[in-house]
Amino acid sequence: MANEYVLIQPQSEGLGQIAVSINVINHIAAITVNESKYVFFEDGTGKKSLSVTSENGHAKVDLKVRVQYGRDVERVCRGLQDELHRSIATMVDFDDVDINISVVGFKFN
């Protein structure tokens, strides 16, 4: 069963439990994709193209995107993955995230 939050620090570490809503990770991912020059959500908004789930303290981000025509797909997607990892780690201090990018097409203009 998926949680509505990601556990960053368990209560057993003595300083209290720290958890972040998966909506926070969802917004971070949406902002990062929207700031990209060469990657676009499949549906244009990210409502159907972005999914964040969490199980056992591990987060999973699934993206369906289009890549700007003429760009190196592998390089662009690797750069987006790296940027998403950096953004999530910087903003919520959490790095146990899998990012899966599915390229469903190209954007021509």
C-alpha positions as CSV (number, residue, x, y, z in Angstrom):
1,M,0.0,0.0,0.0
2,A,1.4,3.3,-1.0
3,N,1.8,6.1,1.6
4,E,0.8,9.7,1.2
5,Y,4.1,10.7,2.5
6,V,7.8,9.8,2.3
7,L,9.6,9.1,5.6
8,I,12.9,11.1,5.7
9,Q,13.9,10.4,9.3
10,P,12.3,7.7,11.5
11,Q,11.4,8.5,15.1
12,S,13.9,6.0,16.3
13,E,16.8,8.3,15.5
14,G,15.8,10.3,18.6
15,L,15.0,13.7,17.1
16,G,11.5,12.9,16.0
17,Q,9.9,11.7,12.8
18,I,10.3,13.8,9.6
19,A,8.1,13.1,6.7
20,V,7.3,14.9,3.4
21,S,4.1,14.6,1.5
22,I,4.4,13.0,-1.9
23,N,2.7,16.2,-3.3
24,V,5.8,18.1,-2.4
25,I,7.9,15.8,-4.5
26,N,5.3,16.0,-7.2
27,H,5.5,19.8,-7.3
28,I,9.3,19.7,-7.3
29,A,9.3,17.3,-10.3
30,A,6.7,19.4,-12.1
31,I,8.7,22.6,-11.6
32,T,12.0,21.0,-12.7
33,V,10.4,19.6,-15.9
34,N,8.7,23.0,-16.7
35,E,12.1,24.7,-16.3
36,S,13.7,22.4,-18.8
37,K,14.3,23.8,-22.3
38,Y,14.1,20.5,-24.2
39,V,11.7,18.3,-22.2
40,F,7.9,18.7,-22.1
41,F,5.1,16.8,-20.4
42,E,3.2,14.5,-22.8
43,D,-0.1,16.2,-21.8
44,G,1.3,19.6,-21.5
45,T,0.5,20.1,-17.9
46,G,1.9,17.1,-16.0
47,K,-1.5,16.1,-14.5
48,K,-1.5,12.8,-16.3
49,S,2.1,12.6,-17.3
50,L,3.6,12.7,-13.7
51,S,3.1,10.1,-11.0
52,V,4.8,10.0,-7.6
53,T,4.4,7.0,-5.3
54,S,6.0,5.9,-2.1
55,E,6.5,2.6,-0.4
56,N,8.7,1.6,2.6
57,G,10.5,5.0,2.7
58,H,11.3,4.8,-1.0
59,A,9.9,7.3,-3.6
60,K,9.3,6.6,-7.3
61,V,8.7,9.3,-9.9
62,D,7.3,8.3,-13.3
63,L,7.3,10.8,-16.1
64,K,5.9,10.7,-19.6
65,V,7.6,13.3,-21.7
66,R,8.3,14.6,-25.2
67,V,11.8,15.7,-26.2
68,Q,12.6,18.6,-28.4
69,Y,13.2,17.3,-32.0
70,G,16.9,17.3,-32.9
71,R,18.2,16.8,-29.4
72,D,20.1,13.8,-28.1
73,V,17.3,11.9,-26.2
74,E,19.6,10.0,-23.9
75,R,21.6,13.1,-22.9
76,V,18.5,15.2,-22.3
77,C,16.8,12.5,-20.2
78,R,20.0,11.8,-18.2
79,G,20.3,15.5,-17.5
80,L,16.7,15.7,-16.4
81,Q,17.2,12.7,-14.1
82,D,20.3,14.3,-12.6
83,E,18.5,17.7,-12.1
84,L,15.5,16.0,-10.5
85,H,17.8,14.1,-8.1
86,R,19.6,17.3,-7.2
87,S,16.4,19.3,-6.8
88,I,14.7,16.7,-4.5
89,A,17.9,16.2,-2.5
90,T,18.4,20.0,-2.1
91,M,14.8,20.9,-1.2
92,V,13.7,18.1,1.0
93,D,17.0,16.4,1.9
94,F,15.9,13.0,0.6
95,D,17.8,10.9,-2.0
96,D,16.1,7.5,-2.1
97,V,14.2,8.3,-5.3
98,D,13.9,6.3,-8.5
99,I,13.2,8.5,-11.6
100,N,11.7,6.7,-14.6
101,I,11.4,8.7,-17.8
102,S,9.3,7.4,-20.7
103,V,9.8,9.3,-23.9
104,V,6.5,9.1,-25.8
105,G,7.4,11.4,-28.7
106,F,9.0,14.5,-29.9
107,K,8.1,18.2,-29.9
108,F,8.7,19.8,-33.3
109,N,8.2,23.5,-32.7
